[in-house]
């Protein structure tokens, strides 16, 4: 895995995407997307959503924390297509490091398994931190999330909603929630209300819908 990570790192490219006036670069660090991930993504979408898809039309952005200390550990966790049980591995389209560096792990419209009930329509942003549920995300991460969400909203006008992983129940008011497996759910605390309040404050004039605490 270490050699694989080093090779992938060397192949990474920097995409200078103009996110805003103070442009923040996006570093492309793709996880392994091969035939196995393609097949598992289709299986997952069919089982949970009744859809045969590997691509999404983004309608929401879901904010997470990694519950880990480094972006490398999160990246390594997401890298493989399959989990130990043979199902689609969890992943996210983006990771934001402690210093605000943005890594793109897959095409923005590729389906990633990051939020139960919403993967078919949501882009995930993982933020490094939250170990032991500590609300410790940084101001640099907040700034990068704001600019990344603006970039995504401008690129995909279909995006209407932004919510934290812990708000997944409240977000059902959007009408986007779909889950065909009875009893399949989780309880989450990421990325914490303080971070979401900061996002809402900075994006209050961007025409996006947030959910109350």
Secondary structure as UniProt FT lines:
FT   HELIX           2..11
FT   STRAND          13..15
FT   STRAND          26..28
FT   HELIX           35..49
FT   STRAND          60..65
FT   HELIX           71..79
FT   TURN            84..85
FT   STRAND          94..96
FT   TURN            98..99
FT   STRAND          102..104
FT   TURN            108..109
FT   TURN            116..121
FT   STRAND          122..127
FT   HELIX           131..133
FT   HELIX           139..155
FT   TURN            157..158
FT   STRAND          161..164
FT   HELIX           165..167
FT   TURN            168..169
FT   HELIX           170..174
FT   TURN            182..183
FT   TURN            190..191
FT   HELIX           193..202
FT   TURN            203..207
//
